[in-house]
Amino acid sequence: MYDGRLTPELAAQTFRNIDRLFPSRVVARGTSTTPLPHAARPIAAVTCSSRGRNVTLDEYMRVNRVSGLLLLQDGQIALERYALGNTESTHWMSMSMAKIGDLDADRYRTA
């Protein structure tokens, strides 16, 4: 069980390689899969409120050690961002990581 005592760098390495440290199994892909399409007008810039001040999404992710963010709108990828050395191909353990909410994308779109 992760108890918060790992350094941030070691935590990222651990979470990326959790399948090598603990028993795990691969869940087979379904027979009918469809890739998520990218939105024609992706979200270009996002600002967030963090600890009482407005920050860029990159700064928010850095300060809060967010490893990745995927925003979907109407079943399309509106924004996809990775940090902590991760990419779209990185394996990462899942512990209550999926959050669902409404996105008023028109507030965040830029020309």
N, C-alpha and C positions, 0 to 999 in steps of 0.2 A: 504494500500500500504506500502510495506517495504521501510523505508527511511534511513536505515543504522545506526540507533541509538541504536539498540539492542546490548547488550554484545555478544561476540561470543558464549558463552554457551547458553544464552537465545535464540539467533537466531537459533541454532541447535535444541533446544527443540521446538521452534515455527514451524520451517520448517517440523519437524517430525510429528507435530500434527495439521497441518494447516486445516485438515478436521473437527476438533473439534472447530475451531475458526471462520471459515467462511463457508457459504453455499457451499456444494459440492454434487456431485453425483457420484455413481459408474457406470463405463462403463462396460457393460457385456462382458465377454470373448467371443471370436468368437467360432463357433462350431467346427472349425478345427484348433487346435493349435499344434505347434511342439516346444519342448524345444530346446534351443541352446546347441549343443554339446560342450564339452571342447576339445581343441586342443590336439593332441597326444604329441606335443612338445610345451608346454606353454612358454611364455616369463618369464624368471626367474629373471632377473635383468635389471633395467632401470635406466639410469642417465639422468638428465635434465639440461638444462642451465637456471639458474634463477638469474636475477640481476648480470649478468656477471661472475657467477661461476658455476661449475658443482656440482650438488647435487644428492642424491639418490631420487628415486620416493617418498619414504616415507617422506623425508625431504621436498620435493617440496609440497606434499599434506599438510603437517603440516603448513608450512609457508604461503601457499596460501589458507588455510582452504578449501581444496577440500574434498567433502564429499564422493565421490566414483568415481571409474574409471572402465570402461569396454571397453576393446580393442577386436575387432573382426577382424579375418582374415579368409577369405574364408568361412564366415558364422559360424565360430567356435570361442569360447571364448579363446583368447590367453592370456589375463590377466584380473583379476578381483580383485579389491582392494577397501576396505571401510575404512572410518575414521570418526572422530567426533562421535563415538559411534554407527555408523550405521552398519547394516548387510545386507545380500542379501534379507532379509524379511522386512526391514525398509520401511515404507511409507515416501515419501519425496516430497515436492511440486516441481513443475517443472516451471522454469522461464528461458527459453532459455538455458536449460542445455545440450541439445544434440548437440554435435559437430561432424562433419563428416570430415574425412581427410584420406589421404593415409598413410599406415604404411609400411615402409620397414622393415619387421619383422626380416629379416636375420641380420640386423645391431644390433638387440637387443637380439637375442637368445644367450644363453650360453650352453655349452656342458652338 
